[in-house]
Amino acid sequence: AKRPARKQAVLEVLGKTRLSPRLLRLTLGGEGYSALNRNENTDAYVKLLLPDPASGLHPPYDMDALREHSPELMPARRTYTVRHWDDEKQRIDVDVVLHGEGEDSGIAARWADAAQPGDLVAMNGAGGGYTPQPETRRHLLIGDHAALPAIAAALESMDADASGLAIIHLDHEEDRLELERPDGVELRWVIGPQEALVRTVQELDLSDHEGLQVFCHVERGTTKQ
């Protein structure tokens, strides 16, 4: 059966802010904001549609026609967390990790680094499925650099009396950020090879896990509970 077309929101690049050496915030907005599936999940995410710059394509895209007649021109899809929603100004913030350099940096990172105010980008979404529950007082959040926006949004949404632990892995010390969080939630940074994150999690004492809400997101896989 033919798949229903996914709604595309076309937003304009309004600004760029370098949060750390390897984390870039894009502010996107405009009339296309109303086409987004606005939701309250702290891991709300959009899928950016990013064609090869040499393709000559401009958003929105006729994905069915491209799939049938020019599959080689299909835009790549890359998933990013909505860090902030601004309903009044009709805009969102999306934080992009800048990996590597040149061709090793990735499609989305290259696009974000080169994006200028006025550029247009199409996206699907937003999806999402995790939010710290108000009746849950104990939380465990685990993630890598790409998960930092979702974890930051979750920490900000927690009640003041929440407790728990947030573990965030970074490759580089200088990419740490100051994150707003309840006093009872410890923030632990793990710097270096990703194996260090695995060891840190393996060493956790989770014998008392009753009533614990967990969020875990690492590259190439996501688990939400």
N, C-alpha and C positions, 0 to 999 in steps of 0.2 A: 504494500500500500504506500502511496505517496505520503511522505512526511509533511506535516503542516509547516509552513514557513515560520522560522523564528523571528519574532519582532526585533527589529534593529533600532537602536537609539543612536543618533548621530550627534555627537557633542563637539564643541569647539575647545581647543586648548586655550585657557585663559591665563595661565601662569605656570611657572616652574620654581621650585624651591629645593636647594640641596640641603637635606637634613643631616647628612654625614657624608664622608668621602664616597660611599658606595650606595647611598639611598637617596633617590630623587623623587620628590613629590610633584605630581602633575595635578593642577586644578582644571577640571573639565566642566563645561556647562552650556547653557543655551536652551532653546525651545525643545530640543530632543530629550531633555530631562524627564518630561512627562511620559515618555515611552519606556522608561526604566521600571522594573518591577520593584518599587521601593519597599523595603522590608526592614524589620527591626533586629535581624540577626547580627551579632557582632562579627561574624565571619562572612557577611554579605559580600558576594563577589560578582564581577562582570567578566565576560569573555571578550577581550579586544579582538577585532578582526583587522589583521595587518597584512595587506598585500605586499608583494615585492614592489619597491618604489619604481622599478623599471616597467611594471605592467601597465602603467597609465590609468589604472582604475581609480575611481573617486567614489566615496560613500554617498548614499547607501548602495549595497551590492545586490545584484540579482543572483543569489547563490544557486538557485535551481538551474539557471541558464549557464552559469559558469561550470557547474558540476557536469552538465550534459555536453556542452560544446567546447569548453576551455578549462578542463580540470587542472591543467598546469598553472592556471592563474588564480586558483582558489586562495583567498586570504588565509593566512595562518591564524589559529585561535590560541590566545594566551590568557590565562586566568589570573585576575588580580583582585585583591580585597578592596572594598570601598572603605577607606579609612575614616572619612567624614561625609555625612549627608548635610546639605544646606538647602532645605525646602524653600526657604524664603528667597534666596538668591538663585535657586535652581542650579546647583552645581555640586560636584563631588570632588573629593581628593582621592587620588590613587597613588600609592607609593611603590616605586619600581626599584628593585635591586639591580645595580649595574655590575654585571659579571664580566670579568675578563676584558679584553680589548679587541677591536676589529671584528673579524668574523667569529672569534671565540666568545663574543659578548652576548650573543643571542639576539633573535629578531626583535623582541619587545624592548630589550635594553637599548639596542641601537636606535629604534624608533623614538623611544622616550628621550634619549640623549640629544637627538637631532631635532625634536619637535619644537616648534615655535608658536607663539600666540597667533591665533587665527587658523592654525591647522585643524582639520576635521578628522575625527576618528569614529568609526562605527563599533558598536558593541551589542552583545546579547546579555540579558539578565535584568535584574540581579537575582542570583540564587543565594543559597545559604541554608544553614541548618543548626547552628549552635548559638546559644545565648546563655550566659550564667543565670541560673534560676534563682529567683529571690528567696525561695524557701531553702535553698542549699547554701550552707555557710562555709563549706570546705571545698577548695578548688585545687586542681592540679593542671597546669598548662605547660605544654612542652612544644617547642618549635624551633625551626631554623630561621635564618635571616628573612626569608620570604614570608614566614608566618608572623613576623614581628608586628605588622599592622593589625592583624586579627587579634593577637594577644593584647596589644595596647588598647584596642577598642573594648575588649572584654574586661580588662582591668578597670577602665574608666566607668564601665556600666555597673560594677559590683556595688552592693550596699557597703556602707562604711564599716560595718561590723563583720564583714567577710574575712575569712582567713585562708591560708593555703600557700602554694608555692608556684612560681612561674620560672621555668628554665628556658633560656633562649641561647641558641648556639650562633656564634659569629665567627667568621674566619679571621677578623681583624679587630683588635682592641678599640681602635679609634671610631668604630661604627656603633659604639654604645650610645643609647639615648636615655634621657631622663623620662621616665614613664610615671604618669599619675596612677596611684593605686591605693587601696585601703592599707592602713598601717599594719594590719594583720597578715598581709600577703607578702611573703619574701620574694624578692627578685634576684635570681641567680644567673649570671652570665657565664657561659662556657665558651672559651676562646681557643681556637686552633682547629685541628683536624676533627671531622664530624664524628670520628670514633670516640672522641672525648665525651660527646653528648650521650652516646650509647652507654658508656661506662658510668656516667653520672646517673642515668635513669636506672641502670641495673643495681646501683648501690642504694637506691631509695628503699626505705622501710615502708611498705604499703600493707602491712599486716592489719592495720586499723583503717580499712577502706570504706567502711559503711558510711553512707551519706556523702561520699566524695564524688564530685562531678569533674570529669576529665575532658580536656581538649588536647589533641595531639596532631600536629601537622609538620611533616618533614618532606623534603624534596622527593618527588616521585611517589608520594603516597600520602593519603589523608585518612585519619581516623577520628571520628567525633562520637562522643558518648555523653 
